[in-house]
Amino acid sequence: QVQLVESGGGLVQPGGSLTLSCTASISSFRTEVMGWYRQAPGKQRERVATITPLGSTYYADSVKGRFTISRDNTKSTMLLQMNALKPEDTAAYYCNKYRPGSYWGQGTQVTVSS
């Protein structure tokens, strides 16, 4: 059974940094392409970062150069280091498989505001 727990969100000023954590109870974690997603109010959920089992990474243009995704296959965890945050980064952030099923964790809220 899949379980995903995100943490680390909060309120931060523009230009600030946050690091999000994800603990994934997925038996196949070490072979899964994983991603971080976000959903802002009134908008569709979008994938912002992807990481392959061997650590290759891909980023949405909106976060490229500011966000860094990483994973630890031995602990089934992921991180999303977010720097130079902008108000438009405000959203609920989720971790999930690259091709997620119907299950989503509770997410963690990131609010970028002065």
SULDA-V114933 format. One record per residue. N is the residue number from 1. RES is the residue in three letters. PSI is psi in radians with two decimals (NA if undefined). Layout:
N:RES:PSI
N:RES:PSI
This chain:
1:GLN:2.33
2:VAL:2.34
3:GLN:2.32
4:LEU:2.26
5:VAL:2.05
6:GLU:2.58
7:SER:2.94
8:GLY:-0.07
9:GLY:3.06
10:GLY:-2.96
11:LEU:2.25
12:VAL:2.60
13:GLN:2.69
14:PRO:2.38
15:GLY:-0.17
16:GLY:-3.07
17:SER:2.66
18:LEU:2.66
19:THR:2.10
20:LEU:2.56
21:SER:2.60
22:CYS:2.25
23:THR:2.13
24:ALA:2.14
25:SER:1.41
26:ILE:2.08
27:SER:-0.50
28:SER:0.32
29:PHE:-0.81
30:ARG:-0.19
31:THR:0.04
32:GLU:2.42
33:VAL:2.25
34:MET:2.85
35:GLY:2.82
36:TRP:2.41
37:TYR:2.83
38:ARG:2.68
39:GLN:2.04
40:ALA:2.72
41:PRO:2.28
42:GLY:0.08
43:LYS:2.80
44:GLN:2.68
45:ARG:2.39
46:GLU:2.60
47:ARG:2.23
48:VAL:-0.40
49:ALA:2.54
50:THR:2.54
51:ILE:2.32
52:THR:2.96
53:PRO:-0.54
54:LEU:0.04
55:GLY:0.10
56:SER:2.45
57:THR:2.66
58:TYR:2.52
59:TYR:2.56
60:ALA:2.59
61:ASP:-0.57
62:SER:-0.34
63:VAL:-0.08
64:LYS:2.32
65:GLY:-0.20
66:ARG:-0.56
67:PHE:2.57
68:THR:2.15
69:ILE:2.49
70:SER:2.90
71:ARG:2.74
72:ASP:1.79
73:ASN:-0.40
74:THR:-0.40
75:LYS:-0.04
76:SER:0.84
77:THR:2.76
78:MET:2.72
79:LEU:2.69
80:LEU:1.83
81:GLN:2.14
82:MET:2.09
83:ASN:2.88
84:ALA:0.83
85:LEU:2.54
86:LYS:2.74
87:PRO:-0.57
88:GLU:-0.10
89:ASP:-0.11
90:THR:2.15
91:ALA:2.96
92:ALA:2.29
93:TYR:2.41
94:TYR:2.62
95:CYS:2.65
96:ASN:3.06
97:LYS:2.79
98:TYR:-0.65
99:ARG:1.48
100:PRO:2.62
101:GLY:-2.59
102:SER:-0.26
103:TYR:2.35
104:TRP:2.55
105:GLY:-3.01
106:GLN:-0.27
107:GLY:2.99
108:THR:2.31
109:GLN:2.28
110:VAL:2.17
111:THR:2.13
112:VAL:1.91
113:SER:2.59
114:SER:NA
